């Protein structure tokens, strides 16, 4: 902000796999053009299945064309849906997955913070005021006071100048065991094995162990078998997102030691 308040910044996550890098770079260039107009821009991933582990973005009216890309106003953000709603969004065709890829001008996002999260804005200004060599210490002093919320909920769901550019870039969020299974090299039976494993009629299954215990499976199809020594997880691959529910249960039962 001190160097160039109108600079365009790109916010990316570290655990995303993007296969079509050329298309991704082109989409970012299109998003930069829209962001220069003062919009807060997100890249929306074109869904290919009714995924319940991602949030969704509904497109509104067309803003402009930028090369081969189309930018739309965001009609609304939708929290992670159940299966029925996810199937409806896929059939509708007007929804994208929220990948958490954002492009905006520095002054635009700061104005949004000032309007929708004034406490956070004041905290950022306190850090900026210290500046230079004192900035890390100022950051440490403010961090514990920052509200525990997401940028989506705190700002983007309320922002008026919000745009989405639907893209198909070979994107994957490497966030659960099922995704890792689909990305890894598999055997002729479609199994991904990193364990001492023997099987009969097991297909499309991930078998992982961090020890040497023999894992034997019979008749499994599209399952996860994860053995970490202190925890054994067995689940259908399509229910991989529900592992988060188990994590919540473990925490509520005071078993954070196994997480």
C-alpha positions in Angstrom: 0.0 0.0 0.0 2.8 2.4 0.8 4.5 1.7 -2.5 1.4 1.7 -4.8 -2.1 1.9 -3.3 -3.5 1.0 -6.7 -1.3 -2.0 -7.2 -3.2 -5.2 -8.1 -2.5 -8.2 -5.8 -3.3 -11.9 -6.4 -4.2 -14.2 -3.5 -3.5 -17.9 -4.0 -3.5 -21.0 -1.8 -0.4 -23.3 -1.5 -2.3 -26.6 -1.7 -3.9 -26.2 -5.1 -3.0 -28.3 -8.1 -3.5 -26.5 -11.5 -2.8 -28.7 -14.5 -3.4 -26.1 -17.3 -1.0 -23.4 -16.2 -1.3 -21.4 -19.5 -5.1 -21.1 -19.1 -4.6 -20.2 -15.4 -2.1 -17.4 -16.3 -4.5 -16.1 -19.0 -7.4 -16.1 -16.5 -5.3 -14.2 -14.0 -4.5 -11.6 -16.6 -8.2 -11.2 -17.4 -8.9 -10.9 -13.6 -6.3 -8.2 -13.3 -8.1 -6.2 -16.1 -11.4 -6.4 -14.2 -9.7 -5.7 -10.8 -8.2 -2.5 -12.2 -11.8 -1.2 -12.5 -12.1 -1.5 -8.7 -13.8 -4.9 -8.6 -12.9 -7.6 -6.1 -12.5 -10.5 -8.5 -12.5 -14.3 -7.9 -11.8 -17.1 -10.3 -14.7 -19.6 -10.1 -14.0 -23.2 -11.0 -16.4 -24.8 -13.5 -17.7 -27.8 -11.5 -17.6 -31.3 -13.1 -19.3 -33.1 -10.2 -21.8 -32.3 -7.3 -19.0 -31.8 -4.8 -20.1 -31.1 -1.2 -16.7 -30.1 0.1 -16.5 -26.7 -1.7 -18.5 -23.5 -1.4 -20.3 -22.3 -4.6 -20.6 -18.9 -6.3 -23.7 -18.0 -8.3 -23.2 -15.8 -11.3 -25.2 -12.7 -11.8 -25.3 -10.3 -14.8 -22.5 -10.1 -17.3 -20.0 -7.3 -16.6 -17.7 -7.6 -19.6 -15.8 -9.9 -21.9 -12.0 -10.0 -21.5 -10.5 -12.0 -24.3 -12.0 -15.6 -24.1 -13.2 -15.0 -20.5 -16.4 -13.5 -19.2 -16.7 -11.6 -16.0 -20.0 -11.6 -14.1 -21.3 -9.9 -11.0 -21.5 -12.3 -8.1 -25.2 -13.0 -7.2 -24.3 -14.8 -4.0 -21.9 -17.0 -2.2 -23.2 -20.4 -1.1 -21.7 -22.4 1.8 -20.7 -26.0 1.3 -24.1 -27.6 0.2 -25.6 -31.0 0.8 -25.7 -33.5 -2.0 -29.1 -32.5 -3.3 -28.3 -28.8 -3.5 -24.9 -29.6 -5.1 -26.6 -31.6 -7.8 -29.1 -28.8 -8.4 -26.2 -26.3 -8.8 -24.5 -28.6 -11.3 -27.6 -28.9 -13.4 -28.3 -25.2 -13.3 -24.9 -24.4 -14.8 -24.8 -20.9 -13.3 -22.6 -21.8 -10.4 -18.8 -22.2 -9.9 -16.8 -23.7 -7.1 -15.2 -21.1 -4.8 -11.5 -21.9 -5.1 -10.3 -19.0 -2.9 -8.4 -17.4 -5.7 -8.8 -13.6 -5.5 -7.5 -10.6 -7.5 -8.0 -7.0 -6.4 -6.5 -3.6 -6.1 -4.9 -2.8 -2.7 -7.0 0.3 -2.2 -10.2 -1.6 -3.2 -9.7 -4.4 -0.6 -8.6 -1.9 2.1 -11.8 0.1 1.5 -13.8 -3.1 1.8 -12.1 -3.8 5.1 -12.8 -0.3 6.3 -16.5 -0.7 5.4 -17.2 -4.3 6.4 -14.5 -5.1 9.0 -13.6 -1.8 10.6 -11.9 -3.4 13.5 -9.6 -5.3 11.2 -9.0 -2.2 9.2 -7.9 -0.3 12.3 -5.6 -3.1 13.2 -4.0 -3.1 9.8 -3.5 0.7 10.0 -1.9 0.2 13.4 0.6 -2.2 11.8 1.2 0.2 8.9 1.8 3.2 11.3 4.7 1.3 12.9 6.2 0.5 9.5 9.8 -0.4 8.7 11.8 -2.5 11.2 9.1 -2.3 13.8 6.4 -3.8 11.6 6.9 -7.5 12.6 6.6 -6.6 16.3 3.5 -4.6 15.6 2.0 -7.6 13.7 2.7 -9.9 16.6 1.0 -7.4 19.0 -2.2 -7.3 16.8 -2.5 -10.9 15.7 -4.2 -12.4 18.8 -6.8 -9.7 18.6 -7.8 -10.3 15.0 -11.4 -11.7 14.6 -11.4 -15.4 13.7 -13.4 -15.3 10.4 -12.9 -15.9 6.7 -12.5 -13.2 4.0 -15.6 -14.7 2.4 -17.8 -14.2 5.4 -16.2 -11.0 6.6 -16.1 -9.1 3.4 -16.9 -10.8 0.1 -20.4 -12.0 0.8 -21.4 -8.3 1.6 -19.3 -6.5 -1.0 -21.2 -4.8 -3.9 -18.3 -4.6 -6.3 -17.7 -8.4 -6.5 -17.0 -10.2 -9.7 -16.4 -13.8 -10.7 -14.7 -15.2 -13.8 -15.6 -18.9 -14.5 -12.6 -20.9 -15.5 -11.7 -24.4 -16.5 -8.0 -24.7 -15.6 -7.6 -28.3 -14.5 -7.9 -27.2 -10.8 -7.8 -29.5 -7.8 -7.8 -28.7 -4.1 -5.5 -31.3 -2.6 -7.5 -31.2 0.6 -8.7 -34.7 1.2 -7.7 -38.4 0.8 -10.1 -38.9 -2.2 -8.4 -36.1 -4.1 -5.0 -37.5 -3.4 -6.2 -40.9 -4.6 -7.3 -39.5 -7.9 -4.0 -37.7 -8.5 -1.6 -40.5 -7.5 -0.3 -43.3 -9.7 -2.5 -46.4 -9.4 -2.2 -50.1 -10.1 -4.0 -51.9 -12.8 -6.9 -52.4 -10.4 -7.0 -48.7 -9.7 -5.6 -49.0 -6.2 -3.2 -46.6 -4.7 -1.0 -48.4 -2.2 1.6 -47.2 0.2 1.5 -50.0 2.7 2.2 -53.7 3.2 -0.9 -54.8 1.4 -2.5 -58.0 0.1 -6.0 -58.1 -1.4 -8.7 -60.1 -3.1 -11.1 -58.2 -5.5 -10.2 -54.8 -4.2 -10.4 -51.9 -6.7 -10.2 -48.1 -6.7 -9.0 -48.1 -3.1 -6.4 -46.1 -1.3 -4.4 -48.1 1.2 -1.9 -46.1 3.3 0.1 -47.0 6.4 3.0 -45.3 8.2 4.0 -48.7 9.6 4.7 -52.2 8.4 1.6 -54.0 9.6 0.1 -56.1 6.9 -3.3 -54.8 5.7 -5.5 -57.3 4.0 -8.7 -56.3 2.1 -11.4 -58.3 0.4 -14.1 -57.0 -1.9 -13.5 -53.3 -1.3 -14.4 -50.9 -4.1 -13.6 -47.2 -3.9 -12.6 -47.1 -0.3 -10.1 -45.4 1.9 -8.0 -47.4 4.4 -5.7 -45.2 6.3 -3.6 -46.7 9.2 -1.5 -44.2 11.2 -0.7 -46.5 14.1 -2.9 -44.8 16.6 -5.9 -44.4 14.3 -7.4 -46.6 11.6 -9.8 -44.9 9.2 -12.0 -46.9 6.8 -14.5 -45.0 4.7 -16.0 -44.8 1.2 -13.9 -42.5 -1.0 -17.1 -40.4 -1.8 -17.4 -39.7 2.0 -13.8 -38.4 2.3 -15.1 -34.9 3.2 -16.9 -36.3 6.2 -13.6 -37.0 7.8 -13.8 -33.3 9.0 -16.9 -34.3 11.0 -14.8 -37.0 12.7 -12.1 -34.4 13.5 -14.8 -32.2 15.1 -16.0 -35.2 17.2 -12.5 -36.1 18.3 -11.9 -32.5 19.4 -15.2 -32.4 21.3 -14.2 -35.6 23.1 -10.8 -34.3 24.1 -8.9 -36.5 21.6 -6.8 -33.9 19.9 -3.8 -36.1 20.7 -4.6 -38.3 17.7 -5.1 -35.4 15.2 
